[in-house]
Amino acid sequence: MYKIIIILILLIIMFYMVRQAARAWIEPKPDEATPGKDVMIEDPVCKTYVTVGTAIVEEVSGQRFYFCSQDCARHFLREGKT
């Protein structure tokens, strides 16, 4: 009797592991490089938070930087903080 219980428990564990692996394989992963428009991101110059949809975007050496204003973007590019 205990062998049947152990086998059932192992089958249930295996079912959940396979289901979790299938979900991870099927579901698309969000692109971490491009945040959504409503995501708040920190300005590297003045340390304020601004939404990505309203931010000034500058790309330096293949890396994107988000700024709250043109002044912060100019200051960042002028100082060369890359």
C-alpha positions as CSV (number, residue, x, y, z in Angstrom):
1,M,0.0,0.0,0.0
2,Y,2.8,2.4,0.9
3,K,4.4,1.8,-2.5
4,I,1.3,3.0,-4.3
5,I,1.2,6.2,-2.1
6,I,4.9,6.9,-2.9
7,I,4.3,6.4,-6.6
8,L,1.3,8.7,-6.6
9,I,3.3,11.4,-4.8
10,L,6.2,11.1,-7.2
11,L,3.8,11.2,-10.2
12,I,2.2,14.4,-8.8
13,I,5.6,16.0,-8.2
14,M,6.6,15.1,-11.7
15,F,3.4,16.5,-13.2
16,Y,4.0,19.9,-11.6
17,M,7.6,20.0,-12.7
18,V,6.7,19.2,-16.3
19,R,3.9,21.7,-16.2
20,Q,6.2,24.4,-14.9
21,A,8.8,23.6,-17.5
22,A,6.2,23.7,-20.3
23,R,4.9,27.1,-19.2
24,A,8.4,28.5,-19.1
25,W,9.1,27.2,-22.6
26,I,5.8,28.4,-24.1
27,E,5.3,31.8,-22.5
28,P,7.3,34.6,-24.1
29,K,9.8,36.3,-21.8
30,P,9.5,40.1,-21.6
31,D,12.2,42.0,-23.3
32,E,14.2,43.5,-20.4
33,A,16.1,45.9,-22.7
34,T,13.1,48.0,-23.6
35,P,10.8,48.8,-20.6
36,G,7.1,49.6,-21.1
37,K,5.9,53.2,-21.5
38,D,4.5,53.3,-18.0
39,V,7.7,52.1,-16.3
40,M,9.5,54.6,-14.1
41,I,13.2,54.8,-14.7
42,E,15.9,56.9,-12.9
43,D,17.6,59.8,-14.7
44,P,21.3,59.3,-14.3
45,V,22.1,63.0,-13.8
46,C,19.5,64.4,-11.4
47,K,18.3,61.1,-10.0
48,T,14.6,61.9,-10.5
49,Y,12.2,59.3,-11.8
50,V,10.5,59.7,-15.2
51,T,8.2,57.4,-17.2
52,V,9.9,55.8,-20.2
53,G,7.1,57.2,-22.4
54,T,7.9,60.8,-21.6
55,A,11.6,60.5,-21.2
56,I,14.3,61.9,-23.4
57,V,16.2,58.9,-24.8
58,E,19.9,59.1,-25.8
59,E,21.9,56.1,-27.0
60,V,25.6,56.0,-26.2
61,S,27.8,53.1,-27.2
62,G,24.8,50.9,-27.8
63,Q,23.3,51.6,-24.3
64,R,20.1,53.6,-23.8
65,F,19.9,56.3,-21.2
66,Y,16.6,58.0,-20.2
67,F,16.5,61.6,-19.0
68,C,13.8,63.9,-17.5
69,S,14.8,66.9,-19.7
70,Q,17.1,68.0,-22.5
71,D,19.3,69.8,-20.0
72,C,20.0,66.6,-18.2
73,A,20.7,64.8,-21.5
74,R,23.1,67.6,-22.6
75,H,24.9,67.6,-19.2
76,F,25.3,63.8,-19.4
77,L,26.7,63.9,-22.9
78,R,28.9,66.8,-22.1
79,E,30.4,65.2,-19.0
80,G,30.9,61.9,-20.8
81,K,29.6,59.7,-17.9
82,T,29.5,56.5,-20.0
